[in-house]
Amino acid sequence: MKYHIITYGCQLNRSDSERIASILESDGYKPASSIKEADLIVVNMCSVRQSAVDRIYGLIPKFEKLKNKNLKLKTVLTGCILKKDRKNFIKKFDQILKVTDLLKYHPKYRSDFSAFVPISNGCNNFCAYCVVPFTRGVLIYRPHEDILKEVDGLIKRGFKEIWLLGQNVNDYHSPIDPSIDFPQLLEIVNEIPGNFWIRFTSPNPKNFSDELIAVMTRGKKITPYLNLPVQSGDNKILKKMNRPYTIEQYKNLVKKIREKISGISLSTDVIVGFPGETKKQFKDTVKLFKEIKYDMAYIAKYSPRPQTAAFRLKDNISLEEKERRYKVLSDILKKTALENNKKHIGNNIEVLVSKKHNNFLIGKTKAYKTVKFECPKDLVGQFVKVKITNATPFGLKATLV
């Protein structure tokens, strides 16, 4: 019997799929070389936006055709599923499974040099637009000993990049020793012997502590890259979103981070067209983008999600206006990202190579910049030194040193 997993959504979903693959293989399943060869298809879905849910509906006709050719084929839906969608999908899949405690299972890592290591599951923040507390449940911390054991094993196997994952990593406290919070966990991981990088995502600005900044500053293996979601540049919209910080607090935090952490690369998450967001309030987000000068931003057009607090609000911003606002922020981002990237031209930078395409290698810098350079050798999974020769808004070109 062969299996195929389709994964949508965040890095936590991708990590869950690695653990699902491990469970299936322990039950005797083998990975299928393609979806056409599979006897079991597992779809790990995301519900963060309606477009993500619509993708699942788009798969159903394809599955029906495959079932006509393979009568043994079974389909399973899992991941972040809202009650409303569960009712709609129950007749479309052979089985629907809740997200269970997958953290106790050893994953089948998709990469042999970069690994996702979850430190928690679920969320207690209840942001007004977010379905995670309703699909993943309340926040559950993973014992720090389990996290450290997994990381230590990865480093001994030669892994070069460790991603610590959580819906809000800086909420972390070990359930077996509550005195170990996220900064302490990060510091302990940093002290593990070996040549590797540490990344994490995502923190909430509400409780991003001075201690965490200090640990990032002195941790030699902790990369100078941070995704710090802002969601809106307007205080009234932030309050409606149930984001417990002000823009003034956010900007002060960014200032502290940039003063302490040399060469920090900053990205953010932002939503345009939240219910009731006026053009004037959107201009506050525009102002913030111009002031912060992000290296990257993940811009989402608001999508009403059942069960959330915002679902009760009238979605009164047209799709055309959301598209316009999306473009405005995207255009600013392209300019600031290009300005930031140009500063690297002429510098020698270490890169972790992630893929080979024809005669080119592609990888990431410590600051999470994408770099492309010509090289006939296959150096995937290795650290190399390159010299930056050119810059685009979302990438760097280089030559091998």
CORDANOR-V960024 format. One record per residue. N is the residue number from 1. OMEGA is omega in radians with two decimals (none if undefined). Layout:
N_OMEGA / N_OMEGA
//
This chain:
1_-3.09 / 2_-3.11 / 3_3.05 / 4_-3.12 / 5_3.05 / 6_-3.05 / 7_3.03 / 8_2.99 / 9_-2.95 / 10_3.14 / 11_3.09 / 12_3.07 / 13_3.12 / 14_3.08 / 15_3.09 / 16_-3.13 / 17_3.09 / 18_3.12 / 19_3.06 / 20_3.11 / 21_3.12 / 22_3.12 / 23_-3.12 / 24_-3.12 / 25_3.06 / 26_3.09 / 27_3.05 / 28_3.10 / 29_3.06 / 30_3.11 / 31_3.10 / 32_3.13 / 33_3.07 / 34_-3.12 / 35_-3.12 / 36_-3.11 / 37_-3.01 / 38_2.98 / 39_3.10 / 40_3.06 / 41_3.10 / 42_3.08 / 43_3.12 / 44_-2.93 / 45_3.08 / 46_3.14 / 47_-3.01 / 48_3.06 / 49_-3.13 / 50_3.13 / 51_3.11 / 52_3.10 / 53_-3.13 / 54_3.09 / 55_-3.13 / 56_3.07 / 57_3.13 / 58_-3.14 / 59_-2.98 / 60_3.09 / 61_3.11 / 62_3.12 / 63_3.14 / 64_3.10 / 65_3.13 / 66_3.13 / 67_3.09 / 68_3.14 / 69_-3.12 / 70_-3.06 / 71_3.13 / 72_-3.01 / 73_3.06 / 74_3.11 / 75_-3.12 / 76_3.07 / 77_3.10 / 78_3.13 / 79_-3.11 / 80_-3.05 / 81_3.06 / 82_-3.12 / 83_-3.13 / 84_-3.13 / 85_3.12 / 86_3.13 / 87_-3.12 / 88_-3.06 / 89_-2.98 / 90_3.12 / 91_-3.09 / 92_-3.14 / 93_3.12 / 94_-3.14 / 95_3.03 / 96_-3.08 / 97_3.03 / 98_3.02 / 99_-3.13 / 100_3.13 / 101_-3.10 / 102_-3.04 / 103_-3.13 / 104_-3.13 / 105_3.10 / 106_-3.07 / 107_2.92 / 108_-3.03 / 109_-3.14 / 110_-3.14 / 111_3.06 / 112_3.07 / 113_3.14 / 114_-3.04 / 115_3.01 / 116_3.12 / 117_3.13 / 118_3.08 / 119_3.12 / 120_3.07 / 121_-3.13 / 122_-3.08 / 123_3.11 / 124_-3.00 / 125_3.13 / 126_2.97 / 127_-2.93 / 128_-3.06 / 129_-2.88 / 130_-3.11 / 131_-2.98 / 132_3.13 / 133_-3.11 / 134_-3.13 / 135_-3.13 / 136_3.10 / 137_-3.10 / 138_-3.09 / 139_3.08 / 140_3.14 / 141_3.06 / 142_3.11 / 143_-3.08 / 144_3.13 / 145_3.11 / 146_3.13 / 147_-3.09 / 148_3.10 / 149_3.14 / 150_-3.13 / 151_-3.13 / 152_3.11 / 153_3.12 / 154_-3.13 / 155_3.11 / 156_3.10 / 157_3.07 / 158_3.11 / 159_-3.03 / 160_-3.08 / 161_-3.14 / 162_3.05 / 163_3.02 / 164_-2.98 / 165_3.01 / 166_3.08 / 167_2.98 / 168_-3.01 / 169_-3.08 / 170_2.92 / 171_-2.92 / 172_2.91 / 173_-3.12 / 174_3.14 / 175_3.13 / 176_3.06 / 177_-3.06 / 178_3.11 / 179_3.10 / 180_3.12 / 181_-3.05 / 182_3.10 / 183_3.13 / 184_3.10 / 185_-3.14 / 186_-3.13 / 187_3.13 / 188_3.11 / 189_3.13 / 190_-3.09 / 191_3.10 / 192_-3.13 / 193_3.09 / 194_-3.14 / 195_-3.09 / 196_3.10 / 197_3.08 / 198_3.02 / 199_3.06 / 200_3.11 / 201_-0.20 / 202_3.07 / 203_3.03 / 204_-3.14 / 205_-3.03 / 206_-3.10 / 207_3.07 / 208_-2.92 / 209_3.03 / 210_3.12 / 211_3.12 / 212_3.08 / 213_-3.13 / 214_3.12 / 215_3.11 / 216_-3.12 / 217_-3.05 / 218_-3.12 / 219_-3.05 / 220_-3.10 / 221_-3.13 / 222_-3.02 / 223_3.13 / 224_3.08 / 225_-3.10 / 226_2.94 / 227_-3.08 / 228_-3.03 / 229_3.09 / 230_3.09 / 231_3.07 / 232_3.10 / 233_-3.08 / 234_-3.06 / 235_-3.13 / 236_3.10 / 237_3.08 / 238_3.13 / 239_3.09 / 240_3.13 / 241_-3.03 / 242_3.02 / 243_-2.94 / 244_3.03 / 245_3.08 / 246_3.09 / 247_3.10 / 248_3.10 / 249_3.13 / 250_-3.12 / 251_3.08 / 252_3.10 / 253_3.11 / 254_3.12 / 255_3.12 / 256_-3.12 / 257_-3.11 / 258_3.09 / 259_-3.02 / 260_-3.01 / 261_-3.07 / 262_3.05 / 263_-3.09 / 264_3.04 / 265_-2.99 / 266_3.02 / 267_-3.13 / 268_2.96 / 269_-3.14 / 270_3.12 / 271_3.04 / 272_3.09 / 273_3.04 / 274_-3.09 / 275_3.11 / 276_-3.13 / 277_3.14 / 278_3.09 / 279_3.10 / 280_3.12 / 281_3.07 / 282_3.12 / 283_3.07 / 284_3.07 / 285_3.07 / 286_3.13 / 287_3.13 / 288_3.13 / 289_-3.14 / 290_-3.11 / 291_-3.08 / 292_-3.12 / 293_-3.11 / 294_3.01 / 295_3.14 / 296_3.06 / 297_3.09 / 298_-3.00 / 299_-3.12 / 300_3.00 / 301_-3.05 / 302_3.12 / 303_-3.13 / 304_3.14 / 305_3.11 / 306_3.12 / 307_3.14 / 308_3.13 / 309_-3.10 / 310_-3.13 / 311_3.13 / 312_3.12 / 313_3.14 / 314_3.11 / 315_-2.93 / 316_3.07 / 317_-3.09 / 318_3.10 / 319_3.13 / 320_3.12 / 321_3.06 / 322_3.10 / 323_3.14 / 324_-3.13 / 325_3.08 / 326_-3.11 / 327_3.13 / 328_-3.14 / 329_3.13 / 330_3.14 / 331_3.09 / 332_-3.13 / 333_3.14 / 334_-3.13 / 335_-3.10 / 336_3.13 / 337_3.11 / 338_3.09 / 339_-3.13 / 340_-3.09 / 341_-3.14 / 342_3.14 / 343_-3.10 / 344_-3.10 / 345_-3.12 / 346_-3.12 / 347_2.96 / 348_-3.03 / 349_3.07 / 350_-3.10 / 351_2.98 / 352_-3.07 / 353_-3.08 / 354_-3.14 / 355_3.08 / 356_3.11 / 357_-3.04 / 358_-3.14 / 359_-3.11 / 360_3.02 / 361_3.14 / 362_-3.14 / 363_-3.12 / 364_3.00 / 365_3.09 / 366_-3.13 / 367_3.04 / 368_3.03 / 369_3.10 / 370_-3.12 / 371_3.09 / 372_3.13 / 373_-3.09 / 374_3.12 / 375_-3.12 / 376_-3.10 / 377_3.04 / 378_-3.11 / 379_-3.12 / 380_-3.14 / 381_-3.12 / 382_2.99 / 383_3.07 / 384_3.07 / 385_3.09 / 386_3.04 / 387_-3.10 / 388_-3.09 / 389_-3.09 / 390_-3.10 / 391_2.97 / 392_-3.13 / 393_-3.04 / 394_3.10 / 395_3.11 / 396_3.03 / 397_-3.01 / 398_2.97 / 399_3.14 / 400_3.12 / 401_none
//
